[in-house]
Amino acid sequence: MRILHTMLRVGDLDRSIKFYTEVLGMRLLRRNDYPDGKFTLAFIGYQDESEGAVIELTHNWGVESYELGTGYGHIALEVEDAYAACAEIKARGGVVTREAGPMKHGTTVIAFVQDPDGYKVELIQRKS
C-alpha cells in the first residue's frame, strides 16, 4: 500500500493551480471536468502519480469558498533550505505565515506558507 493523494476543496481552481505550480513549483499532472457531477479535479505534484503522492484539488462548480474547520492540519514539503524557500515564495507572490526557523522545543528548521484558500503548507528543511 502507499498514499496516492491528499484532496483539498478549493474555491477558484485556476488560482489554486497557479499557486501550487508557480509559487511552490509543482506541475499540473492532469485536469478533468465532470459536467454531470458539476465538479473539476486537478492533480498536482512534484513527480508523476506513479512515483509518489500528489495533491488533488477539487472544485465544486458554484462554490467559491469553504470553511477550513479545526481538524485539518497542513501539507508538509521537504525543502533544501527553508530560508531560501521562503524568500523565493515571497518573490513569487506567496504568503509566508511563519518565517523559517527552528521549531519550538526542537532543532528542525520549518516555515509555513498559506495557499489562496487558507490551507497551510509546512516547509521542512532537509537535515544535512
N, CA, C and O of each residue as an XYZ file, in Angstrom:
512
protein
N       0.831     -1.176      0.000
C       0.000      0.000      0.000
C       0.880      1.246      0.000
O       2.027      1.219      0.447
N       0.312      2.338     -0.514
C       1.007      3.621     -0.496
C      -0.021      4.741     -0.539
O      -1.156      4.534     -0.967
N       0.372      5.910     -0.101
C      -0.505      7.079     -0.183
C      -0.532      7.552     -1.628
O       0.520      7.716     -2.245
N      -1.728      7.774     -2.176
C      -1.869      8.243     -3.548
C      -1.967      9.761     -3.632
O      -1.228     10.401     -4.380
N      -2.894     10.333     -2.850
C      -3.065     11.786     -2.894
C      -3.788     12.294     -1.654
O      -4.391     11.531     -0.899
N      -3.706     13.612     -1.472
C      -4.481     14.328     -0.472
C      -5.417     15.258     -1.232
O      -4.979     15.948     -2.153
N      -6.691     15.292     -0.868
C      -7.666     16.117     -1.581
C      -7.977     17.377     -0.790
O      -8.224     17.329      0.415
N      -7.961     18.514     -1.494
C      -8.370     19.799     -0.938
C      -9.487     20.368     -1.802
O      -9.386     20.359     -3.029
N     -10.543     20.857     -1.179
C     -11.597     21.552     -1.919
C     -11.187     23.025     -2.041
O     -10.802     23.657     -1.057
N     -11.274     23.549     -3.247
C     -10.834     24.922     -3.496
C     -11.938     25.727     -4.161
O     -12.759     25.187     -4.902
N     -11.945     27.034     -3.884
C     -12.979     27.919     -4.411
C     -12.710     28.426     -5.814
O     -13.654     28.669     -6.567
N     -11.454     28.592     -6.186
C     -11.074     29.091     -7.510
C      -9.947     28.188     -8.000
O      -8.794     28.349     -7.600
N     -10.285     27.244     -8.860
C      -9.327     26.230     -9.277
C      -8.117     26.814     -9.996
O      -6.985     26.416     -9.721
N      -8.339     27.746    -10.906
C      -7.210     28.332    -11.638
C      -6.255     29.058    -10.701
O      -5.037     28.957    -10.855
N      -6.796     29.786     -9.738
C      -5.964     30.487     -8.746
C      -5.139     29.486     -7.937
O      -3.960     29.720     -7.674
N      -5.760     28.375     -7.544
C      -5.054     27.365     -6.757
C      -3.983     26.660     -7.581
O      -2.881     26.420     -7.089
N      -4.297     26.328     -8.824
C      -3.297     25.701     -9.691
C      -2.117     26.647     -9.871
O      -0.964     26.215     -9.828
N      -2.390     27.914    -10.069
C      -1.321     28.902    -10.241
C      -0.435     28.946     -8.995
O       0.790     28.979     -9.117
N      -1.029     28.946     -7.805
C      -0.249     28.968     -6.562
C       0.658     27.738     -6.470
O       1.866     27.869     -6.271
N       0.082     26.558     -6.614
C       0.865     25.343     -6.421
C       1.918     25.140     -7.514
O       2.971     24.558     -7.254
N       1.644     25.612     -8.733
C       2.628     25.442     -9.806
C       3.630     26.586     -9.854
O       4.834     26.344     -9.941
N       3.160     27.821     -9.798
C       4.064     28.958     -9.956
C       4.756     29.375     -8.661
O       5.903     29.821     -8.695
N       4.082     29.239     -7.522
C       4.678     29.655     -6.247
C       5.443     28.504     -5.601
O       6.554     28.707     -5.112
N       4.869     27.296     -5.590
C       5.530     26.164     -4.948
C       6.269     25.252     -5.930
O       6.950     24.321     -5.501
N       6.151     25.499     -7.226
C       6.943     24.779     -8.210
C       6.481     23.376     -8.562
O       7.259     22.588     -9.099
N       5.223     23.050     -8.267
C       4.696     21.739     -8.646
C       4.295     21.769    -10.119
O       4.353     22.815    -10.766
N       3.889     20.613    -10.641
C       3.402     20.516    -12.016
C       1.936     20.107    -11.995
O       1.501     19.342    -11.134
N       1.182     20.633    -12.960
C      -0.182     20.170    -13.164
C      -0.075     18.845    -13.910
O       0.409     18.804    -15.041
N      -0.523     17.771    -13.284
C      -0.391     16.441    -13.859
C      -1.582     16.061    -14.726
O      -1.424     15.436    -15.775
N      -2.765     16.439    -14.285
C      -3.976     16.202    -15.083
C      -5.117     17.022    -14.515
O      -5.129     17.390    -13.341
N      -6.070     17.294    -15.383
C      -7.243     18.085    -15.002
C      -8.427     17.552    -15.795
O      -8.363     17.432    -17.018
N      -9.519     17.231    -15.082
C     -10.692     16.685    -15.731
C     -11.963     17.347    -15.216
O     -12.144     17.528    -14.012
N     -12.836     17.704    -16.148
C     -14.153     18.233    -15.799
C     -15.149     17.079    -15.767
O     -15.068     16.148    -16.567
N     -16.093     17.159    -14.822
C     -17.158     16.170    -14.684
C     -18.484     16.920    -14.712
O     -19.073     17.184    -13.664
N     -18.963     17.269    -15.926
C     -20.168     18.097    -16.057
C     -21.403     17.514    -15.368
O     -22.191     18.260    -14.786
N     -21.582     16.205    -15.427
C     -22.762     15.608    -14.788
C     -22.725     15.800    -13.275
O     -23.773     15.950    -12.647
N     -21.540     15.797    -12.687
C     -21.405     15.994    -11.249
C     -21.129     17.437    -10.868
O     -21.122     17.777     -9.685
N     -20.898     18.298    -11.872
C     -20.635     19.727    -11.666
C     -19.394     19.961    -10.789
O     -19.422     20.732     -9.830
N     -18.300     19.264    -11.156
C     -17.046     19.488    -10.447
C     -15.874     19.235    -11.387
O     -16.021     18.592    -12.427
N     -14.712     19.750    -11.006
C     -13.464     19.554    -11.741
C     -12.407     19.066    -10.766
O     -12.331     19.538     -9.632
N     -11.594     18.121    -11.212
C     -10.471     17.627    -10.421
C      -9.178     17.982    -11.135
O      -9.056     17.808    -12.347
N      -8.214     18.483    -10.372
C      -6.878     18.743    -10.901
C      -5.884     18.077     -9.963
O      -5.983     18.215     -8.743
N      -4.931     17.358    -10.529
C      -3.908     16.688     -9.743
C      -2.578     17.382     -9.987
O      -2.168     17.586    -11.129
N      -1.906     17.743     -8.888
C      -0.644     18.471     -8.968
C       0.393     17.758     -8.113
O       0.051     17.068     -7.152
N       1.659     17.930     -8.469
C       2.706     17.309     -7.669
C       4.079     17.598     -8.234
O       4.221     18.243     -9.273
N       5.086     17.109     -7.534
C       6.475     17.267     -7.968
C       6.914     16.112     -8.863
O       7.897     16.225     -9.596
N       6.193     15.018     -8.800
C       6.525     13.847     -9.606
C       5.238     13.221    -10.097
O       4.153     13.560     -9.625
N       5.357     12.313    -11.039
C       4.181     11.640    -11.566
C       3.488     10.842    -10.469
O       4.115     10.427     -9.494
N       2.201     10.636    -10.639
C       1.410      9.913     -9.647
C       1.923      8.495     -9.416
O       1.775      7.962     -8.317
N       2.516      7.883    -10.418
C       3.043      6.527    -10.278
C       4.301      6.492     -9.404
O       4.715      5.429     -8.943
N       4.904      7.668     -9.182
C       6.158      7.744     -8.438
C       6.015      8.259     -7.013
O       6.911      8.046     -6.197
N       4.928      8.922     -6.697
C       4.765      9.458     -5.353
C       3.406     10.089     -5.145
O       2.612     10.204     -6.079
N       3.144     10.496     -3.918
C       1.862     11.100     -3.556
C       1.733     12.487     -4.190
O       2.723     13.197     -4.366
N       0.506     12.856     -4.525
C       0.211     14.153     -5.137
C      -0.952     14.802     -4.393
O      -1.489     14.235     -3.442
N      -1.327     15.987     -4.834
C      -2.473     16.706     -4.254
C      -3.585     16.757     -5.291
O      -3.353     17.103     -6.450
N      -4.785     16.414     -4.868
C      -5.969     16.530     -5.709
C      -6.703     17.800     -5.300
O      -7.139     17.928     -4.156
N      -6.839     18.733     -6.226
C      -7.625     19.944     -5.992
C      -9.008     19.695     -6.575
O      -9.146     19.403     -7.763
N     -10.026     19.809     -5.736
C     -11.403     19.585     -6.171
C     -12.150     20.905     -6.178
O     -12.213     21.598     -5.162
N     -12.717     21.252     -7.331
C     -13.535     22.467     -7.426
C     -14.963     22.065     -7.745
O     -15.254     21.565     -8.832
N     -15.854     22.289     -6.781
C     -17.277     22.067     -6.990
C     -17.847     23.331     -7.600
O     -17.805     24.396     -6.984
N     -18.382     23.218     -8.810
C     -18.853     24.382     -9.550
C     -19.897     25.142     -8.737
O     -20.824     24.556     -8.178
N     -19.724     26.448     -8.688
C     -20.667     27.312     -7.973
C     -20.319     27.542     -6.515
O     -20.988     28.326     -5.842
N     -19.285     26.876     -6.010
C     -18.851     27.066     -4.620
C     -17.577     27.900     -4.640
O     -16.574     27.494     -5.227
N     -17.614     29.057     -4.005
C     -16.473     29.965     -4.050
C     -15.538     29.859     -2.854
O     -14.391     30.298     -2.937
N     -16.001     29.282     -1.735
C     -15.127     29.147     -0.578
C     -15.667     28.073      0.361
O     -16.832     27.680      0.291
N     -14.786     27.614      1.235
C     -15.126     26.591      2.222
C     -14.627     27.040      3.583
O     -13.684     27.824      3.679
N     -15.263     26.539      4.638
C     -14.735     26.723      5.979
C     -13.677     25.652      6.177
O     -13.921     24.481      5.885
N     -12.516     26.033      6.665
C     -11.429     25.067      6.801
C     -11.643     24.100      7.951
O     -11.130     22.981      7.915
N     -12.377     24.499      8.957
C     -12.603     23.617     10.094
C     -11.410     23.585     11.029
O     -10.393     24.230     10.772
N     -11.533     22.846     12.099
C     -10.461     22.792     13.085
C      -9.695     21.469     13.052
O      -8.710     21.312     13.774
N     -10.126     20.529     12.239
C      -9.459     19.238     12.193
C      -8.302     19.175     11.216
O      -7.384     18.377     11.403
N      -8.325     19.993     10.186
C      -7.273     19.967      9.171
C      -5.995     20.559      9.726
O      -6.037     21.556     10.447
N      -4.866     19.965      9.405
C      -3.576     20.481      9.845
C      -2.854     21.188      8.726
O      -2.991     22.400      8.564
N      -2.077     20.440      7.945
C      -1.302     21.052      6.874
C      -0.724     19.979      5.967
O      -0.732     18.791      6.289
N      -0.220     20.432      4.822
C       0.572     19.612      3.919
C       2.021     19.930      4.255
O       2.336     21.086      4.537
N       2.908     18.951      4.235
C       4.324     19.200      4.514
C       5.157     18.901      3.276
O       4.972     17.880      2.614
N       6.084     19.818      2.977
C       7.004     19.662      1.853
C       8.433     19.731      2.370
O       8.752     20.579      3.203
N       9.290     18.849      1.884
C      10.701     18.915      2.239
C      11.391     19.890      1.289
O      11.184     19.834      0.076
N      12.210     20.782      1.842
C      12.967     21.745      1.045
C      14.440     21.675      1.447
O      14.772     21.287      2.567
N      15.304     22.052      0.530
C      16.739     22.046      0.809
C      17.085     23.108      1.849
O      17.838     22.846      2.787
N      16.528     24.314      1.677
C      16.836     25.467      2.535
C      15.540     26.234      2.773
O      15.039     26.899      1.866
N      14.996     26.149      3.978
C      13.711     26.785      4.290
C      13.785     28.304      4.194
O      12.809     28.939      3.794
N      14.912     28.896      4.548
C      15.075     30.345      4.481
C      15.009     30.814      3.032
O      14.308     31.776      2.716
N      15.740     30.135      2.155
C      15.741     30.479      0.734
C      14.370     30.208      0.114
O      13.900     30.975     -0.727
N      13.729     29.109      0.538
C      12.403     28.783      0.007
C      11.399     29.876      0.356
O      10.580     30.248     -0.485
N      11.446     30.397      1.582
C      10.532     31.479      1.982
C      10.765     32.724      1.133
O       9.814     33.368      0.691
N      12.020     33.055      0.910
C      12.336     34.229      0.099
C      11.807     34.058     -1.319
O      11.244     34.991     -1.891
N      11.983     32.882     -1.882
C      11.513     32.608     -3.242
C       9.988     32.631     -3.306
O       9.418     33.166     -4.256
N       9.333     32.062     -2.317
C       7.867     32.045     -2.281
C       7.324     33.467     -2.194
O       6.359     33.799     -2.882
N       7.921     34.300     -1.368
C       7.503     35.706     -1.278
C       7.713     36.416     -2.607
O       6.860     37.191     -3.039
N       8.840     36.158     -3.257
C       9.137     36.796     -4.549
C       8.122     36.390     -5.610
O       7.869     37.145     -6.549
N       7.545     35.210     -5.468
C       6.538     34.720     -6.413
C       5.125     35.124     -6.012
O       4.160     34.721     -6.661
N       4.994     35.917     -4.948
C       3.678     36.398     -4.527
C       3.004     35.560     -3.464
O       1.841     35.807     -3.143
N       3.690     34.579     -2.909
C       3.115     33.739     -1.870
C       3.154     34.405     -0.504
O       3.898     35.361     -0.286
N       2.347     33.892      0.406
C       2.238     34.438      1.758
C       2.917     33.487      2.747
O       2.514     32.332      2.885
N       3.939     33.980      3.425
C       4.617     33.220      4.471
C       3.970     33.609      5.793
O       3.985     34.780      6.173
N       3.402     32.633      6.495
C       2.720     32.935      7.762
C       3.596     32.660      8.972
O       3.307     33.138     10.069
N       4.667     31.893      8.782
C       5.655     31.656      9.836
C       7.002     31.563      9.146
O       7.257     30.645      8.366
N       7.852     32.520      9.444
C       9.167     32.565      8.817
C       9.992     31.337      9.199
O       9.732     30.698     10.219
N      10.971     31.020      8.386
C      11.838     29.872      8.636
C      12.614     30.049      9.932
O      13.098     31.137     10.242
N      12.722     28.979     10.666
C      13.479     28.967     11.911
C      13.253     27.652     12.627
O      12.391     26.868     12.229
N      14.015     27.399     13.679
C      13.857     26.141     14.415
C      12.458     26.019     15.026
O      11.882     26.998     15.500
N      11.940     24.815     15.001
C      10.629     24.591     15.608
C      10.749     24.699     17.122
O      11.819     24.494     17.696
N       9.626     25.027     17.754
C       9.622     25.113     19.212
C       9.966     23.743     19.783
O       9.489     22.718     19.296
N      10.783     23.737     20.797
C      11.158     22.512     21.505
C      11.930     21.538     20.624
O      11.917     20.333     20.875
N      12.609     22.054     19.586
C      13.378     21.181     18.712
C      14.370     21.972     17.883
O      14.540     23.175     18.079
N      15.016     21.296     16.966
C      16.028     21.951     16.140
C      15.691     21.939     14.654
O      16.357     22.615     13.869
N      14.679     21.191     14.257
C      14.302     21.128     12.848
C      13.855     22.507     12.383
O      13.047     23.160     13.043
N      14.385     22.951     11.239
C      14.022     24.256     10.681
C      12.760     24.092      9.845
O      12.707     23.280      8.922
N      11.741     24.883     10.191
C      10.453     24.822      9.490
C       9.980     26.229      9.163
O      10.502     27.216      9.681
N       8.985     26.299      8.297
C       8.284     27.543      7.971
C       6.882     27.142      7.531
O       6.629     25.973      7.241
N       5.977     28.103      7.482
C       4.636     27.840      6.985
C       4.250     28.898      5.963
O       4.540     30.083      6.130
N       3.591     28.446      4.902
C       3.013     29.344      3.916
C       1.534     29.015      3.812
O       1.084     27.971      4.287
N       0.790     29.904      3.195
C      -0.655     29.727      3.089
C      -1.067     29.798      1.633
O      -0.637     30.693      0.904
N      -1.899     28.858      1.206
C      -2.370     28.894     -0.176
C      -3.547     29.854     -0.292
O      -4.014     30.369      0.724
N      -4.044     30.110     -1.507
C      -5.106     31.111     -1.684
C      -6.407     30.808     -0.944
O      -7.193     31.717     -0.678
N      -6.642     29.534     -0.607
C      -7.857     29.178      0.125
C      -7.652     29.136      1.626
O      -8.584     28.834      2.371
N      -6.435     29.438      2.082
C      -6.160     29.450      3.517
C      -5.548     28.180      4.056
O      -5.282     28.095      5.255
N      -5.311     27.176      3.203
C      -4.684     25.943      3.658
C      -3.218     26.195      3.976
O      -2.539     26.928      3.256
N      -2.734     25.597      5.041
C      -1.345     25.751      5.454
C      -0.470     24.701      4.779
O      -0.861     23.545      4.618
N       0.727     25.139      4.389
C       1.729     24.253      3.824
C       3.000     24.454      4.645
O       3.539     25.559      4.706
N       3.473     23.380      5.274
C       4.689     23.453      6.075
C       5.893     23.133      5.201
O       5.866     22.195      4.405
N       6.944     23.919      5.357
C       8.218     23.651      4.700
C       9.159     23.109      5.759
O       9.382     23.759      6.780
N       9.710     21.939      5.533
C      10.640     21.329      6.479
C      11.990     21.225      5.802
O      12.136     20.583      4.761
N      12.979     21.870      6.413
C      14.321     21.867      5.827
C      14.952     20.498      5.964
O      14.959     19.905      7.042
N      15.491     19.997      4.841
C      16.145     18.699      4.821
C      17.329     18.711      5.785
O      18.118     19.656      5.814
N      17.434     17.662      6.557
C      18.554     17.559      7.508
C      19.824     17.184      6.763
O      19.808     16.334      5.873
N      20.920     17.825      7.135
C      22.198     17.577      6.448
C      22.745     16.215      6.764
O      23.811     15.847      6.269
